[in-house]
Amino acid sequence: MRMQNWAGNYAFTAARLDRPSSIDELRRLIAASPRIRAVGTRHSFNGIADTPGVMVDLSGIAPDIVIDRARLTVTVGAGTSYSVLIDRLQQEGLALHNLASLPHISIAGAVATATHGSGDRNQTLASAVAGLELVASDGSVRHVVRGDPDFPAVVVGLGAFGIVSRVTLDVGPSFDIRQDSFVDMPWDDLLGNFDALTSAAYSVSIFTKWSAATAGRIWLKTRLDVPEPEIASLRLRPGPPYAVPATSPDPLARLNPFGVPGPWSERLAHSPPHLPPTPAEQIQSEYLIARPRFAEAVAIIRAMADRVDPVLHVTEIRTMAADELWLSPAYRQDTIGIHFTWKFEAEAVAAVTRELEAALIPLGAKPHWGKLIHADAAALAPLYPRIAEFRACARRYDPDGKFRNAFLDKHVFG
């Protein structure tokens, strides 16, 4: 089989790709396969979904969206993309608490890697999980729900426990968002007013390079069913939401609308689901750091600007609230995500990301599980206080290592 991830920087080594059309078919496939992993929309930038055996694409299983209004939950097929789910929820007058930058990604893949949006009070997307249905190594179906002892291990599970077949998520009433764009905030002002800035809207994103005296763009996504925060004291300067000069034709057409209210489903993600992510050729890494150490991380990266900026498209800085999921980067700490979208220059990007990791991990920064990672399990384990319990739990669920792969061996189990 010859298949690459979405970006083209990773070639899968799986022997074959299967696309079951039902959970019963998935169960038979898992029971009969000595090694197997699930793959989603292939938006990870490493080998987390790879396997020497069978790779399973769950997009052929119907979403079968089931809404429980009494419990305020929705249950959906694990391989379903957020774009499919959010359209249905909005039609029903319901909402998720947050979305990632892209709506194209699969629900189970985003949950398993602790993918996130932004917002001081918003936890990762995995925090919305109320329950999981997964197929175990013998083909049996298991259910794990919030409150179960294994729940905080299995949710951000990196595929180590089985193949998730259905996901139950918390929902709430639909709400409207208006997003506004500002430009060129001096770094001293940004760091001095960081808490005020990131609390100035429901979701805040800061886009920048590192050598300039200012952070380039700031997007405030304001929820309109609650009082709007006061932002005049921040002295924000309105400006276009894209880089100048623009890097693509008609850049506004590639973004969800600015300056006008719209439903959460058309504002929390950055781009519409019918358009592919841009730039087309890119590599991504992200480092998630405890909020009190953000200024130190900024100083380190700015000191490396001469190596970072030449191979960088843009950095996006976002915030997230603490959670209780063992392998979440926000486990019991409010966290800042510093995300890098790199040019497709693999060797140069590998060199600078190794340098970044070496400088940031001593501050407690955690590489995103779905992005470029160099550090091995020995280096990452001290960052996760429950890693030993996670490993033990995964071995109980998968004693024969059917769902193990090179990624897990290198970065998690050691």
Secondary structure, DSSP 8 states (H G I E B T S, - for coil): ---B-TTSS-B---SEEE--SSHHHHHHHHHH-SSEEEE-SS--SSSTT--SSEEEEGGGS----EEETTTTEEEEETT-BHHHHHHHHHHTTEE-S---S-S-SBHHHHHHTT-----TT---GGGGEEEEEEE-TTS-EEEEETTSTTHHHHTT-TT-S-EEEEEEEE-EE--EEEEEEEEEEEHHHHHHTHHHHHTSSSEEEEEE-SSSSEEEEEEEEEETTS-----GGG--EE--SS-SS-SSSSGGGGS--SSS-EEGGGTSSSS-TTS--SSSS-EEEEEEEEGGGHHHHHHHHHHTHHHHGGGEEEEEEEEE--B--TT-TTBTS-EEEEEEEE-S-HHHHHHHHHHHHHHHGGGT-EE-TTS-----HHHHGGG-TTHHHHHHHHHHH-TT-TT--HHHIIIII-
